[in-house]
Amino acid sequence: MAGGGGTRLWPVSRQSKPKQLLPFIGDKTLLQATYERLANGFNQEDIYISTNVNQKEAILQQLPEFPVDQLILEPEKRDTAPAIGLVAVSLMQRDPEVDFVTINSDAYVKDEDEYLRLLKLAEQIIRKHPQKTLLLGLKPTYPETGYGYIKMSGQFDKIKNNNGFDEIFEVERFVEKPNLETAKSYVSKWQYLWNPAVFVWNAKNLMNLFATHLPQHHTVLRDLAMNYSNQEYVSKRFLDMDPISIDYGIMEKLTDMLVIPADFGWADIGHWRTVKDVLSNEEDNLVKGNYCHEDCVGNLIYNYTDKIVCTVGINNMIVIQTDDVLFMCPKDRAHDVKKIIEQLKSSKFQNLL
C-alpha cells in the first residue's frame, strides 16, 4: 500500500512527494526498502503495489524493474477501504480464490528473516481457514500512544516451528490510540499488541465482508470486477465509493479475527520521533546537514539547506529546516504536526502542503 500522504513527516513529506518516496532511514526510500524486503521472500509476480494514479511515474522511477501491470491505481484517494477493495478486485482477475496480505510501504523492519517467516505462516493459516481475517500483532516494547492496539482473547491454534511454537489467538477487539496512562497499562498486560495494519485475507471472503458491512461499496466493487478490462469505466465507477477506512468500515465490526503475536523489530515511520527512535538512542543528537550546538542532547536536527542550524541548551526537540519552512516541536509532540497541516489548509500557505 503506497498511496498515502505522509503528512506527519511534513515539511519534507508533501503532497507532490509523500514520505514513502523519500529516504528517511538510510539511503533507500521507504518504498524501495519495503519492496526489496518482500522480494527477498516472495516472487516478483506475487508483489503488487497499490497507489494513486498521481504517484505512478514516481514509483516506476524508483523501481524501474517493477512490472507496470502490477500497479493497482486508484483514480482518486478514497481512504483504505475502497483502495483495498480495488486490490481484491484486481487480484481476483488473476485467481478468484487468491489469498493476499496488505502491507504499508512506510514501515521499518529490523529482523527481516522473522518478518518473512511470519508472513508465510500467515499464508498457511488463511489457506486453512479462508473464512477468517488474520492479523500480525507486535508485542509492545514501550507505551506508544500513536498506535492502535489489538486485544487478544483465547488461543486458537499452536503451530510448531524450529524454535518452539507459534501461538495464534482470537481477537477480542481493536483498541483506538490510547492516552499515556492507558498505554502503560497495555504494555504491562499480555493481551495487548500493537496493530501494524498487516492484514491477511482470502479475497472472496473479503468481498463477502464488504457485502455485509459496506454494501454500497460492495455493489461498486462487483461492477468493477465485471468491467475490469474497461479502465475508463473503472476509473469513473471507483469514485462512487464514499471515503472510509478499512478499520472503521469493516475491521472493527468483525468477530472472527485471528492474530499472530510477533516480534521482528517493527516501527511505523509515521512521524519525526519515530525516525529519531529508529536511528539513534535517546541521548544522542541525530543530525543531517549543517549544524552546531552547545549543551544539547536527544534532538533530531534535519537541515536540507545550505544554511547552518545552531542551537543552545535544547533537549529532545525536532528541528526540520527546508528551503521554505522551519518546523520545530518537542519530540513527544511530533504527531501534532497534523494540527499545523490543518491550519495551513485554510491559509495563504496552502502551497507548502
N, C-alpha and C positions, 0 to 999 in steps of 0.2 A: 504494500500500500504506500504510494509515493505521491499523493496529490495534496498533502496538507500545506498550510501556510507558514507554520513555524513562527507565529507572532511573538512568542515569549523569548525568542532569541533576537528580537529587534534590538538595535538598529542595523545589525548585519544581515539577518534574515528578513527579506522583504517580499512583497507580492511578486515582483519580477524575477526573484531568485530566492526561493524559500530554503529553509535550513537543510533539507535532505540533499540539496545540490551544492552544499558548501562543506569545506573541511574544518570541522571543529575538533576532532580527535585524530591527530596525526595528519598525514599529507593527503589521504584519500577522503573524498566526500562521504557523508553518511550513507548515501545510496550505493556508492561503489563498494564500501566496506560490507554492507548488508548483502549485496549481490554476490560478492566473492565468497562470503561466509557460506551462503546457501549453495553456491556452485561447488564448494568443496565436499558437499554431501549428497547432492542431487543432480540429475541430468539437466542440461540446459533446456531441453524441450519441455521440462516439467516446471520451469520457473516463469511466471508471468508477472508483469508489472502493471498495476492499476494506478492511473494518474488522470489528470485532466488534460484536455487537448492542448492547452496553452503551454504545457511543460514537455510536450512530446519531443521537440527538437533538442532541448537542453539535455534530456535524458539520453537520447541517442548520441549526442556529442560525448557524454561521459562514459557511455557503454557502447562504443561503436560496433562491437561484435554482436550486440543483442538483436535477435530477430524482430523485425518491425511487427510481424503478425502476432507476436506475443505481448504486445502492448494492448491493454484494455483501456480505452479512452472515454472518460466522461465528457460530454459536451459542455457541461457546466457543473460547478460544485453543488451537490445536494446532500452533503454530510455522508456518514458512513453506511447507513442502511441502503440507500439507493446504490452507492458505489459497490458494496459487497453483493447486492442483488445482481448488478450488472456483471460482476465477476462470475457468479454462479451460472448465469445465463450463458456467458461466453464459454466457460469450461464445459458446460453440458453439451455444447455443439460438438465437442470432441468425444465426450463419453457421458451419456445420461446418468451413469451411476458413479461419477467421479467423486473422490474424496479430496478435500483440499484444506490447507491451513492459510490463514491470513496473518501476515507479519508486517509490522510497521517498519519503514525504512530508516527510522531515526534513532534506533536503539544501539547501545554499546553492549557487547558480549565479551566477557573475559575468557571463559572456558568454552571454546568453540566445539571441542570434541563432545563434551557433555550436552551441549545445546543440540547438536545434530543427533546424538543418540536418543534424546528425549523426543525430538520431532518424529523420529522413525518409530519409537514406541507408541506415540500418539496415533500414528497411521495404523498400526496393528490393532489398537483398541477400537478406533472408529470403524474399521472394517468388520470387526467382530460385533460391534454394537452401533449400526448405522443410524438408529433412531435417537441416539444420544448426541448432545453437544459437548465437546471436550475442550478443556482449557488447560494451559500451563499456568501454574501459580508460583510465585517466587517467595521463598522464605525471607521475611523481612529482617534486615540487619540493623535497622535503626527506625525511630518513629517518624517516618515520612508523611507529611500532610498533603503532598501534592499528587499522591497516587490513590486510585481506588483500591479496595481490598476485596478479597474473596473469603467468605466464611465457610469452612468445611463442616460436614456432619459425619455420618458413618462411613466406614471403609467399604468400598465397592468391590475391590479386587486387589490381589497381591501377585506380582509377576517377578519371577526370579531373574536376576541379572548376574554379571560376572563378579560383583562385589557384595551380593546380598539380594535384596528385594526392592522393587519399585512398588510403592503403595498408590493406589488410585482411590480417591474419595468422592463421595457425593457432595454436591454443592448445596449448602443451605440457602445462601443468598449473596447477592452483591452488596457491598457497602460503599457508600459515597466517600469522597475525600474527607477525612476526619480532622477535627482540631487536634492540637498537640497532645492534650491530656488523653484523649480517646486513642490517638495513635500509639501513645506509650502503653496503654492497656492492651492494645492489639499485639504489640511486639512481645509482650510477656505471656501470651496465650498461644498454644499450638494451633488453634483452629484458623488463625487468620494469615492470609497470604497476600502479597502484592499482586495486583492484576496488571500484567504487561500487555493485555489485549492480544494474546496469541490464541486464536480460536480455530478449532478443527471441526469440520462438518462433512457429512455426506450431502452433496449438492441437492439431491432430490428431497432429502429431509429438510434442508434449509428452505426450499420452496414451499414445503408444507407449513413451516413455521411462519413464513410470510403470509400464507393464506389464512392462517389462524389469527395472527396478531397484527398484521398490516395488510388487510385485504385489498385496499385500494392500490397499494404498491404491487401486490401480487398480480392484480389484473394487468397492470402496465408491464411487469416483467414477463408475464405469459405472452403478451403481444410482442414484446421484444424477441422472445425466443422463436416465435413463429415467423418473424420477419427479419431475422438477424442478418441476412445477406444484403438487406437494403439499408445501407448505413445512413442515408438521408432520413429514412423513417425512424431508425433507432435514435438518431440524434434529436429528432423532434419529439418523439414519444417519451424519451427519458425525462424530459422536462416536466412531464405531467405528474411526476412523483414529488410529493412535498418533502422538504428537507427534514431529516430526523436521524439521530444517531442509532446505530445498531444496538447500543446499550439500552437506551430508552424504548426503542421500538420493539425489540424482541428479547434481548438477553435478560433483562430484569423481570420478565414475565414468565420465564421458564422454570420448571420444577424438576427437570430430569437431566441436569448437567453433571458432568464429571470433571474432576481436576486432578492433575498430577503435580504434587509439590516438587519444586525444582530448585536447584542452586547452581547457577553457572555464571555468576558474576555479572548480573544484568543491571543496566541503568538506562532510563529514558532520557535521552539528550533533549529535554524539554525546555530547560531554561539555563541561564548562565551559571547558577550554582552547581548544577549537575556537571557542567564542563569542568568547573573547578574541582569538584569532588573526585571525578574520574582521573584527572591528570596530575593531581598533586595532593599532598597531605594537608591537614587543616592549617598548619602554621606557616607553610611556605607561601610566598607570593608566586602566582602563575602569571607570566608576563609574555606578551607578544608585542614587538615593536619598540620604539624608543621610550625609555622610562628611567627615571631616577627617583630615589626616595630617601627619607630619613625616618627611622623608627616606625616602620610599617610592617605588619605581618598579616598573613591569611587573606590577602587580596587577589582578585583576578583583574589584571590590567591588560586589555587588548587595545592596542593603538594601531589603527590601519592607515595612519597618515605619516607624513614626513616631519610633523611637529613632535615635540617631546612632551610627555606627560610627567609631571612632577608632583609628588605627594609627601606630606609630613604628618606623622602621627595618626594615620588612619588604619584601622584594622577591620578585617572581614568585610571588605567592600567590593562591589563590582563597578569597574570603570571601563566604559567602552567609548572609544573615540574614532569616529569616521570622518570623512571629509565634510559632512553636512550635519552631524549630530554628535553631541556629547551626552552620554547617558551614565548616571551614577545611582546606585542604591545599596543599602546594606545587603549582604549576601543572603540573609534569611528572608528577604522580601523580594527576591529575584522574580518570583511568579507574578508580582504585582505590575510588571511591565504591561500586562494586558490592559490595565486601567489607563495607562498612558496612551495605548493604541486607541482605546475608545474615545479619549479626548481629541486625539488628532483627527479621527474620522470626521468630526464635526467642526474642524478648524480650517484655517487657511493653509495648514501644513499637511494636507492630505497627500501631497506629492511625496512625502517622506515615508509613506507606508509601502 
